[in-house]
């Protein structure tokens, strides 16, 4: 019994001593992304960008890579904020994209004053690679809405 207990204690000690070495390895960048490992919101090397419009205006988020690089889109937040003075019922409206394989998000909402009619997040890992190197990826809100403001957050990196 004592031998089993000592064996178990020895095995536990080995695991505890080995754990810090694994914890210090950290998150590494994908093989095609040079540079020092960086972690933002749990993903390596991710940059964030926001595009926000005033009420009754459309908005476009534009991610422009350097020449020869692709955009890797890892996440999006789409927000439609209704004004305090009222809200408009929205039926079959779409956020659309370019250079990312035709991605779109269609929605409808009842429209209640002073609320977020849409508050939707998307994450992709592995990230979605743009269709063409050196060409911007755009995410475009629906057309202007009399009582709503659009906001788009993009989480991305550039790579080969």
C-alpha positions as CSV (number, residue, x, y, z in Angstrom):
1,X,0.0,0.0,0.0
2,X,2.8,2.4,1.0
3,X,4.6,1.6,-2.3
4,X,1.5,2.5,-4.4
5,X,1.1,5.7,-2.5
6,X,4.7,6.7,-3.0
7,X,4.5,5.8,-6.7
8,X,1.4,8.0,-7.1
9,X,3.0,10.9,-5.2
10,X,6.1,10.6,-7.5
11,X,4.0,10.7,-10.6
12,X,2.0,13.7,-9.4
13,X,5.3,15.5,-8.6
14,X,6.5,14.9,-12.1
15,X,3.3,16.3,-13.6
16,X,3.5,19.4,-11.4
17,X,7.1,20.1,-12.3
18,X,6.4,19.6,-16.1
19,X,3.3,21.9,-16.1
20,X,5.1,25.3,-16.0
21,X,7.2,24.3,-19.1
22,X,4.1,23.7,-21.1
23,X,2.4,26.9,-19.8
24,X,5.3,29.0,-20.9
25,X,5.2,27.9,-24.5
26,X,2.4,30.4,-25.2
27,X,0.4,30.8,-28.5
28,X,2.4,30.9,-31.7
29,X,1.6,32.7,-34.9
30,X,0.4,30.6,-37.8
31,X,3.4,29.4,-40.0
32,X,2.8,32.0,-42.7
33,X,2.6,35.0,-40.4
34,X,6.1,36.3,-39.4
35,X,6.8,38.2,-36.3
36,X,6.6,37.9,-32.5
37,X,3.7,35.9,-31.1
38,X,0.9,38.3,-29.9
39,X,-2.4,37.3,-28.4
40,X,-5.5,39.5,-28.7
41,X,-8.9,38.1,-27.7
42,X,-7.4,34.6,-27.6
43,X,-6.1,34.5,-31.2
44,X,-2.5,35.0,-32.3
45,X,-1.5,38.2,-34.1
46,X,-5.0,39.5,-34.5
47,X,-5.7,43.2,-35.3
48,X,-9.0,44.9,-34.6
49,X,-10.8,47.6,-36.6
50,X,-14.1,49.3,-36.0
51,X,-16.4,51.2,-38.4
52,X,-19.4,53.0,-36.9
53,X,-22.0,55.2,-38.6
54,X,-24.3,57.8,-37.2
55,X,-28.0,57.1,-37.3
56,X,-29.5,57.0,-40.8
57,X,-26.1,56.2,-42.5
58,X,-24.7,53.0,-43.9
59,X,-21.2,51.9,-42.9
60,X,-18.3,49.9,-44.5
61,X,-15.5,48.2,-42.7
62,X,-12.5,48.0,-45.1
63,X,-9.5,45.7,-44.4
64,X,-6.7,46.5,-46.9
65,X,-3.7,44.2,-47.0
66,X,-0.2,45.0,-48.2
67,X,0.6,44.0,-51.8
68,X,0.8,40.2,-52.2
69,X,-0.8,39.5,-48.8
70,X,-4.2,38.0,-48.0
71,X,-6.7,39.1,-45.4
72,X,-7.5,36.4,-42.8
73,X,-10.8,37.3,-41.2
74,X,-11.1,35.7,-37.8
75,X,-14.2,37.4,-36.4
76,X,-16.9,40.0,-36.8
77,X,-19.3,41.9,-34.5
78,X,-22.4,43.3,-36.2
79,X,-24.4,45.8,-34.2
80,X,-27.6,47.7,-35.1
81,X,-28.5,50.2,-32.4
82,X,-31.9,51.8,-32.4
83,X,-32.3,55.4,-31.4
84,X,-34.2,56.6,-28.3
85,X,-36.8,58.3,-30.4
86,X,-38.1,55.3,-32.2
87,X,-37.2,52.3,-34.2
88,X,-38.0,50.9,-37.6
89,X,-39.1,47.4,-38.3
90,X,-36.4,45.8,-40.6
91,X,-37.3,42.9,-42.8
92,X,-34.7,40.9,-44.8
93,X,-31.8,43.3,-44.5
94,X,-28.2,42.1,-45.2
95,X,-24.7,42.8,-44.2
96,X,-22.6,41.9,-47.3
97,X,-19.0,41.4,-48.2
98,X,-16.4,41.5,-51.0
99,X,-13.4,39.3,-51.5
100,X,-14.3,36.9,-48.8
101,X,-16.3,34.2,-50.7
102,X,-19.7,35.9,-50.7
103,X,-20.2,36.0,-47.0
104,X,-23.5,37.7,-45.9
105,X,-25.7,38.0,-42.9
106,X,-29.4,38.5,-43.4
107,X,-31.7,39.6,-40.6
108,X,-35.0,41.0,-39.6
109,X,-35.9,42.8,-36.4
110,X,-39.0,44.1,-34.7
111,X,-37.5,47.5,-33.9
112,X,-37.8,48.7,-30.3
113,X,-36.6,52.1,-29.3
114,X,-33.3,52.4,-27.4
115,X,-32.2,48.8,-27.9
116,X,-29.7,46.9,-30.0
117,X,-31.9,45.3,-32.7
118,X,-28.9,43.1,-33.8
119,X,-25.9,42.3,-31.6
120,X,-24.3,39.3,-33.4
121,X,-20.7,38.0,-33.2
122,X,-19.0,35.5,-35.5
123,X,-15.7,33.8,-35.0
124,X,-13.8,31.5,-37.3
125,X,-10.7,29.5,-36.5
126,X,-9.0,28.8,-38.8
127,X,-9.7,32.3,-40.1
128,X,-11.4,32.8,-43.5
129,X,-8.8,33.6,-46.1
130,X,-9.7,36.3,-48.7
131,X,-10.2,35.3,-52.3
132,X,-7.5,37.6,-53.8
133,X,-4.1,38.7,-52.4
134,X,-3.5,42.4,-52.2
135,X,-7.2,43.2,-52.4
136,X,-9.3,44.7,-49.6
137,X,-12.0,42.8,-47.9
138,X,-15.1,44.9,-47.2
139,X,-18.1,44.3,-44.9
140,X,-21.0,46.6,-45.8
141,X,-24.0,47.3,-43.6
142,X,-27.5,47.5,-45.1
143,X,-28.7,50.9,-46.5
144,X,-29.4,53.7,-44.2
145,X,-32.1,53.2,-41.6
146,X,-33.9,56.2,-40.3
147,X,-33.7,55.2,-36.6
148,X,-30.7,52.9,-36.5
149,X,-26.9,53.2,-36.3
150,X,-24.7,50.5,-37.7
151,X,-21.4,49.3,-36.2
152,X,-19.0,46.6,-37.4
153,X,-15.9,45.3,-35.6
154,X,-13.4,43.2,-37.6
155,X,-10.8,40.8,-36.1
156,X,-8.1,39.9,-38.7
157,X,-4.5,39.5,-39.8
158,X,-2.6,39.7,-43.0
159,X,-0.5,36.8,-44.3
160,X,0.6,34.8,-47.4
